[in-house]
Amino acid sequence: MTNGSASPTKGKFTAMLVCWILGIGSAISWNSLMTIGDYYYKLFPRYHPERVLTIVLQPFALGTMAILFYKEASINTRKRNLIGYILFCTSTLMLIVLDLATSGRGGITPYIGICAIVGAFGVASALVQGGMTGDLSFMCPEFIRSFLAGLAASGVLTSALRLMTKAVFRKSNDGERNGAMLFLGITTFVEFLCTLLYAFFFPKLPIVKFYRSKAALEGSQTVSADLAVAGIQTEQNEEAGDDTQQQERLSNKQLFFQNIDYALEAFLGHLVTLSIFPGFLFENTGKHQLGSWYPLVLIAVYNLWDMLSRYIPIVKCLRLSRRGLMVGVLAQFLLIPAFYFTAKYGDQGWMILLTSFLGVSNGYFTVCIFTDAPKGYKGPEQNALGNMLTLCLLCGIFAGGALGWLWLIGNESF
């Protein structure tokens, strides 16, 4: 194999920045849809948009991710990620087209159309988040941390943009709709930018070429297309040595049981978070002085602390041990009764504070899980482990979204 000028250090900061932007692109479409929830609640007040759309997304994301995880050893990662980003871009554009075609009217038909687009978001999420996590798992930890930080930054970006567009258009006719459409237009452009970055810039960075060349030498079949784009030729070797490498690779079952605590943490942590966010924050926190701004402020506060907390593990003394991480994730379940009693008896200040805690716990534990998961595996095994943890995360999101409906028990509007 020829790896040219590939280097284990050259271009590291640039690669981290690109990973951060690609992390934004992996979630900004979905976060945008959640952030314009106030607009969709105005159009579809009886259809519980935040809860329904979350539930619609997850079967598509989970089913696609399960198939990809089963076939990950032979899937072309470059095609997988590019298809995902392109699907995000076109689906977000379709939200704008659908709204224009229906002139911003409510009703069941436009709602079904939005649900169909959300299904495409689910497929794209599985393609990109699993593909990028697996791809970055055999590179340096800073890359996966930057990607996860970018994923959280997408929430902050969407919240900030939504608050600005709501403020700008608040006095104009049909202001909420105009703000939402401008907001979705910006999101579409960001997804297009991510597609170009991943297609033409990221694979040519020296440090990325170095890690992908190393993974190919260890038997990875998922990086050959990216190496070809970077101008690195891989030798097709069918000798017994390559067969031995494939046989020596740990199976997915072995990887799962060696990392079962991390898998459970990814599942349980997101189960708690998604049982509260975003449905509970939009529908079960009551009416307060902030009025229609209240849920947007809660979403913005959550996203801000979710992003900031993802940088906490950079400080070594603030990292938890493997056992401490499990204790911390289990302690998150205390947030469920805390939100219940705060919504019932507390004012908006206490709810904002509690939402901050939810963001901190989700961001901090997510980064710890994906960066502390055992290293030292071969490239193909690290790729499989990254995909496995993403699958467990999506299972937790699905379970949390389903359990979030329990908050509506006894609610007259339900």
PyMOL commands that set and color helices and strands:
alter all, ss='L'
color gray80, all
select helices_A, chain A and resi 12-25+28-35+37-43+49-74+77-101+108-137+141-168+175-204+206-217+224-229+240-248+252-258+260-276+279-283+291-309+312-314+316-318+322-345+348-372+379-408
alter helices_A, ss='H'
color red, helices_A
deselect
rebuild
show_as cartoon
